[in-house]
């Protein structure tokens, strides 16, 4: 998995989240309609910190993947620095 930023500068190449339904840690790659389960002892927050992904941006990416990347709009305050 790449940690490079995507062509859309508002999203990282990858972000991590906790799947609300199961509590599993997942990886979300930019503009994919699926997520990947991650087997790790680290939390999504720890993984995002390693990749420089803010909590707000991680929430936004999770919302987008759960809604098939169609309905959520990236808010300016959630953009990566």
N, C-alpha and C positions, 0 to 999 in steps of 0.2 A: 504494500500500500504506500502511496506517495504522500508526503507531507507538503508538497508544493501547493501554492495557491492556484485556484482554478482561473480560467480565463475571465470569469466574473469576479472582480477583485473583492467583492463582498463576502465571498465564501472561502473557507480553507479547502484544501484538497481532501481533507478528512476531518471528521469530528466524532466524538463519542458521546453516548447518552445512555441513560438507564431506561429500558423499555418499561413504560408504566404498567402494562398488564402483568408482567412477570418479574420485574426487578432485575432482569438480565442486563449486562453491559453489552452495548452494541456499537459497531463502527458504521459510520455513514460516509460514503464517498460522494463527492460532488455530483449532482445531477443524476444519480442512480435512483431507481424506483424501489430498491430493496435495501435492506440493511444486513449486516453480518454480525452474528453472535461472536463475542470475544471471550475466550477463556483466559482469564487473568486474575491475579490477586489485587490488581489496582482498580480503583473506582474510575468511573467515567470522568469525574472531576480531575483526578490525578493524571489521567491520560490526556485530557484536554490541556492541562497546564503544560505537559511535556511538549505538546504541539502548538502552544500559544493560542489556543482557542478560548475565548471568553465564555462565561456561563450563559450570557444572553445569546451569543451566536450559536452555541450548542443547542439551546432550547429552540431557536429559530430553525436550525437545520433539522432537528427532530420533527418539528411541526410540519416542515415541508415534505419530509420523506413519508410521514404518516398520512399526508394528504396528497400523495403522488406528485409533489413538487409543483402543484398548480395553483393553490389558493393563497398561501402565505406570501406576504411581500416583505422583503428584507428592509427593516427599518434602519435609517441612518445611524441611530445610536447603537445598533447591534453590529455594525460593520467592523471587520478586523482592522487593527491598526497597522 
